Amino acid sequence: MSVYKNIRKIAFLLFVVIAISACKEKEKAINPEDDIPLFKDFIEENINKVADDPYISSTLRPDDEMYEVLLDLQRGIPWDDKIQQRFSKLMSKGNEHAMIIKARSGLLNIEKRSYWASVLTDLMEKGNPYAAYWLSSKSNICHMYLGSRNLGNKVAKDLGLDTSYENKYCTEEIYQKAVEGFKKLAAQGDLRAQYFLLKDKGLDTSVEKREEYIREVIRFAELHYYRPLIDYYFNITKVEDGKTVFYSPRSEAQVKKLLKIAANNNYIPAFVFLIDKNTPKDDFLYNRLKMLGAWHYFWSRPYYKEKSLSPKEQYCDAKLYKSIFGDRFFGGSYEGKIDMSNLTCNISEQLNSIEPMIYIDYFTKSDDWSRGY
């Protein structure tokens, strides 16, 4: 009987230990409600400020030689001879960012894969951390095109092509080279390098250092770098049945205030999460998106407001879209409803008023270049 009692005691104690451990684990989960007071002062100081500078949150300004390149990538403009000539000119001048973007795209070409891998390798050996990053264990394109398991490499061998890049890349050692390089850029004040290192340390997922992480998100936002804020939004929400689900109504209200601050500073991705069916067709958000030349304007206005848009408004929006993006991905229900031959849309005037900001950067995956956030 005493043995039976001891077994029961041990089982009970084990249950208590497991229960306490479970409670502790639960306590360790990130609670977005705890973030609310941390953002309070920042929101109060910035919620009503609207930037006059259209490029205040842009990765690059128009005077940067890479501005037009990133703008075309962001807009999803197909590579043509004009874009190719622009890249060739920049590469001939030794622009390393242009070389890396071209190399990243060039890896898709099985016949040129070895060459473009060598271009990235040369830049990595010269100390370029972006080149190292795209050849590292954290790079999706490295695993996809240079990894030993890539089926395309077998095809390349069968074709007699150089596949000496196999088993040379996609390593943790190369990733650490990238980290060391970004540490140098971060020390020079590069915000994107600083954010890279923050994520590398796991600060964005740490419960114990949550307050430090929020302070960093605020610091970046105060310097008009809003990518960390958008990532924060993704981290505390989830999508169910196509709808964004927030942790609580209080958390939702605060996050929307944070997004409004980013939108007030012309950060295009913030608009994507603010515009909905209740947004008036001539609201500040739509007007700003149009001024920034964002494709989101041309998608969201007819999607949410088609019934309240006149055929002329739809037609002129479609014509403006075509002038910016070409004939891709845009439709409308204005055909056959109006005589389009006599309509004046002042497209040249509208184009001259557009001041595009750039939200993608040199970390953005090619699949996300024209995604919008």
N, C-alpha and C positions, 0 to 999 in steps of 0.2 A: 504493500500500500504506500509506504514512504517513497519507494522508487517512482510510483505513479504520480505522487504529489510533486516530487522534484521535477519530473518531466513536464507537468502542468505549469509549474513556476517558470521553468526555462522557456517554455513555449510562450507564456504570457510576457516575460521580459523581452523575448525576441520580437514579439508583436509590438510592444511599446517602442523599442528601438527603431523598428521599421517605420512606425507611425511618426515618430519624431523626425526621422530622416526625411520622410515624405513631406512633412510640414516645412522643414528647412528648405527643401528643394522648391516647394511652392513659393516660399518667401523670397527665393532667389530669382523668381521670374520677373522680367521687366514689367513694370506697371506704368503705362503712359500717364496715368493720373498724377503720379509723383513728379512728372515733368512740368506740370502746369505752373506752379509757383516759380520755377526756374526761368521760364520765358516771360513772366509777367512784366518786368521792367522794360525788356527789349520791345515787347509789343506796344506798350503804352508810349514809348518814345518814338516809335517808327510807323505806327499803323496809319497815320494821316499824312505821311510824307510821300509826295509824288515826284519822281525824278524828272528833270527836264532833259537830261542827257540820254538819248536813245541807246547809247552804247555802254551805259554805266555797268551793266552786268555781262557784257559781251566778252567772250574769250579773247577776241582780237578786235582792233579798231580798223577802219578802212585804210589807214596809212600803212598797215602791216602787209608785207608782200605775200603772206599766206592767207590773208583775209578772203580773197575771191575764191581760193582753193577750198577752204573750209565751208564757205557759203554754198558753193556748188554741191559739195558732198552733203551738206545739211538739207539742201533742197531736193536731193535725189536726181540731179541733172545727169543724164547719161553721158559717159565719157565719149567725147568726139574729138576731132582733130584740134579744135580750139583749146580744149582742156589739156590734151596731150602736149600741145606746144607750150602751154603755160607751165606744165610740170617739167618739161625738158629744159626750159629757160631757167627755172629755179634750181634744178639739179645741177645744171652747168655752172651755176654760181656757188654751188656747195651747200645749198640749203638742206640741212639734215632732216628736217621735218618732212619736206617734200620727198626726199629719198625714202624715208621710212614708210610713208603712206603708199608710195608707188610700189615699194617692196612688199608690203603687206598684201596689196592687191595682186602683185605679180606672182605670189606663191600659189595662186590658184591655177596658174599655167604650168602644167606638168613638164613642158619642154624647157621652161625658163626657171623652174623652181630652184635648181641648184645655184643659178646665178644670183637670184634675189636673196637667197639664204646667205650667200657670201657677202652681199651688200650690207645686210643687217649685221653680219659677223664683223665686218670691217668697222662699222660704226660703233658696235659694242666695244670692240677693242680700243677704240679711240676714247671711250668713256661715256658714250651716249646711253643714259639709263632707259630711254624708251626703246631703243633697239634691243637692249638686253631683256627688257620686260617681254617684248613680243617673241623672243626666242626662249622664254623661260617655262618653268613648270606650271605657271599660272596663266599661260597664254592659250586661249582656245585655238588660235590659228596654228600655233606650233604643234599641238597634239593632232590637229586635223590634217595638216599637210606635211609636217616634218617628222612626226612620230613613227616609231618602228612598226606600229600596227596599221598604219595607213595603207589601204588596199591599192591606192594609186601608185605607191612605190613599186609594187610588183609589176604593174603595167609599165612603169618607167624602165624597170630593168629589162623587161621583155622587148622594149623598144630600143634598148642599148643606150639609154640616157644615164647621165651621172646621178647616182643616188648616194654619194658619199656622205650626204648630210644625215643619213639614218644613224640613230643612236648617239648623235653629237649634241642634240639640243633638248629642250623641254625638261631641263634639270633644275633641281633646287639650287645647285651651285650658281647657275646663271641667274636665277631669281635673286639670290643674295647680291650679285653684282649690280642688279637693277636697284635694289634697296640702298646700297652704298651710294650709288649715283644720285638717287633721289634725296638722300640725306644732304648732299652738297647743294642741290637746288633748293631744298627746304631752308637751309641755312642762309641762302641768298634772298629769301622772302617769297619763293614760289609757292603760292597757295595750293595749287593742285598737287605738288610734291608733298606738301605738309599733310594734305588730306589722305594721300596714298599711304603715308607712314602711319597715320592715325588708324586706318583700317588694317594695315599690316600688323599692328600691335593688338588688334581686336578691341579697341576702345569703343567702337560702335555697338558691340554686342555684350560688353561687360556690365554686370549689375553693380559690382563694387565701385566701378569708376564712372557710373552713370552721370553724376553731376559734372565731372570733368569733361565728359563727352558733350553734354548739352552746352557747356560753356564754349567749347570749341565750335560747335555748330553756330552759336550766336556770334562768335568772333568772325567766322568766315562770312556770315550774313552781313555783319557790320561793314565788312570790306567788299560787299556786293558780289560775293561768290556764293551762289545759292544751290549748287549741286548737292552739298551735304544736307541742306534743308529738304530737298526733294527725296534724297535717300532716307532721311528721317521719316518722312511721310510714308514711304513704302514699308519701312520697318515696323511701323505701329498700326498699319492697316492690313486688311486682307480682302481679296475679291471672292465673292460668292454669287453665283448665278449672274455674273456680269456686273455686279454692283459692288462698290467699295463699302466695306464694313469697318466702322471705327470701334475703338475700345469702349467708348462711352459718349453720350451727347456732349459732355464737357470737353472731352478730348477732341471731338469733331469740331466744335466751335473754335477751339484754340488753333488747331491745325489750319483751318480755313483763314484765320487771321494771319498766320505765318505765311501762307500762300499768297494772301493779298499783299503783304509787304513785298514779297518777291515780284509779284505782278506790277506793283507800283514802281518797281525799279526795272521794268521791261524784261523780266526773265521769262521767256516764252513758255517753258514747260509748266510754270505755275498756272498759267491761264488754262491749260488743258484740264486741270482738276477743279477749276473754279466755275467754268462755264457749264451751264446745264439748261434744261428746258425752261427754267424760270428767268433766265437772263434776257432782258429786253433786247430787241434786235439792234438798237442804237446805243447800247450800254457802253460804258467806259472800256470794258474788257474787249468787246468787238472792235471798237475804234482803235484801241491800242494794238491789237493783233494785226489789223489792216495796215497801220502805220509801220509796223515792224516787218511787214511782208511775209507773215507766217502762213503756211498752208493750212494751219488749224482754223484760221478765219474762214477760208473758203469751204472747209468741211463742216464746221460747227454751225455756221449761220443757216445754210439751207437744211441741215439735218434737224436742227431744233426749231427753225423759224420759217420753213418753206411756205406754210399757209399764210403767214403775215408779210411775206416778201412779194412785191409786185413783180410781174414778168420782166419789167425793165431792170429792176434791181438784180434779179437773177441773171439776166443776160449780161449786164455790165460787170458783175462779179466774175462771171465765166470768162468774159473777154480779158479782164485784168489778170485772172489766173493764167490764161493761155500766154499772155505777154511775159509772165514771170517764169512759169514752169513748163510751158509747152502744152501739148494736147493730152497730157497724162492724167488719168484718175479723176476727172471732173465731169459731172453731168448736171442737168437741170431739167425742170419741167416747163421752161419758157417757150420751147420750140412750138411753133404753130399758133401761139397765143397772141403774138404781136408782129408787126412789120418791122423786122430788125434792120432793114436797109436805111431807114430814116432816123435811127437812134444815134444820139451822141453821148458817149460815155467819158470823154476827156481822159482817155487812158494815159496819154503822155504826161498830163498834169498829175495824175494819181501816181504814176511810176516815179516821178520826180520827188514826190512827197514821202516815198518809202525809205526808211532808214533801218536796214536789217541788222539785228543783233545775232551773234553766233553763240549757241549754247553747247555745241559739241566741242570736244577738245581732243588731244592726242592720245587719251586713254579710251575714247569711245570706240566700241567694236563696230566694224564695218556694217554689221546687220542693223545697228542702231543709228547710223549716220542720219537717216531721214525719218527716224521713228517719231521724234518730237519730244522725248523726255528720257 
